[in-house]
Amino acid sequence: MIISMIVAYGKNREIGLDNKMLWHISEDFKNFKTITSGHHILMGRKTFQSIGKPLPNRTSIVLSNSGFTFDGVHTFNDIQKAIDFAKDSGEKELFVIGGANVYESLFPYINKMYLSEVNYEGKADAHLKELDLSTWNLNEEKYYEEILDTRGDITSPSWTFKIYNKKA
Ligand SMILES: NC(=O)c1ccc[n+]([C@@H]2O[C@H](COP(=O)([O-])OP(=O)(O)OC[C@H]3O[C@@H](n4cnc5c(N)ncnc54)[C@H](OP(=O)(O)O)[C@@H]3O)[C@@H](O)[C@H]2O)c1
């Protein structure tokens, strides 16, 4: 089973503030939906609560040590048990969808990364750890322009989508 990480981060690796996302990029959301649909998605309890409900067409797995439960969600207090659950269900690609805490602890298990590098700088209380890309191959890259409103203000920042695979 491939274990993938999917994350959108700012110039200083900002990923969230007050348990919310920092920008609204509809094309990135669409991409996220397309990529993860039909798969198991693994997240921390805080990320699940920020989304608020299980995402349709996906099997939600939540990590929690505090006994968190929610209808339609599979909760585990152990990373390996969460991974085994997806594997035993026949999953071919499990997606780790955040947040900061979970990206960090799952990183050793990750063999594919879907990164959205967002042209954004601002206050954040959740950051992605610096990634050492020397052991990864860049396999895809696509640039998306910023979107402006009628007054010329940025409503959606520019971003670059990249897919990396771990070197064999
Ligand atoms: N930009 C992006 O792509 C992106 C994606 C996702 C999330 N985010 C942002 O990231 C922020 C949340 O990140 P976060 O680091 O604060 O929280 P998080 O990683 O979503 O959740 C942390 C919680 O997950 C549980 N947990 C984590 N590792 C565990 C383990 N090994 N075993 C058992 N339980 C474990 C614990 O829950 P208990 O406290 O219940 O024990 C822990 O408090 C939000 O701002 C969110 O919007 C951004």
The ligand as an ORCA input file, in Angstrom:
! r2SCAN-3c Opt
* xyz 0 1
  N      -2.880     23.267      4.898
  C      -3.195     21.978      4.953
  O      -3.002     21.228      3.973
  C      -3.784     21.429      6.213
  C      -4.250     20.109      6.246
  C      -4.779     19.638      7.445
  C      -4.837     20.456      8.562
  N      -4.389     21.725      8.483
  C      -4.400     22.612      9.661
  O      -3.575     22.027     10.671
  C      -4.046     22.472     11.946
  C      -4.230     21.261     12.860
  O      -2.972     20.616     13.057
  P      -2.504     20.160     14.520
  O      -1.101     19.689     14.434
  O      -2.849     21.240     15.481
  O      -3.489     18.954     14.859
  P      -3.766     17.517     14.161
  O      -2.479     16.896     13.721
  O      -4.861     17.654     13.161
  O      -4.383     16.726     15.401
  C      -3.610     16.509     16.546
  C      -4.337     15.508     17.419
  O      -4.372     14.241     16.757
  C      -4.215     13.194     17.700
  N      -2.959     12.482     17.401
  C      -1.919     12.921     16.667
  N      -0.968     11.960     16.573
  C      -1.430     10.893     17.247
  C      -0.944      9.598     17.519
  N       0.265      9.193     17.056
  N      -1.689      8.746     18.257
  C      -2.896      9.135     18.720
  N      -3.431     10.360     18.517
  C      -2.710     11.222     17.787
  C      -4.217     13.863     19.065
  O      -5.595     13.952     19.417
  P      -6.152     13.937     20.953
  O      -5.819     15.292     21.480
  O      -7.601     13.683     20.807
  O      -5.416     12.834     21.669
  C      -3.654     15.242     18.748
  O      -4.009     16.215     19.708
  C      -5.335     23.242     11.687
  O      -5.056     24.625     11.656
  C      -5.752     22.766     10.300
  O      -6.546     23.726      9.632
  C      -3.870     22.236      7.329
*
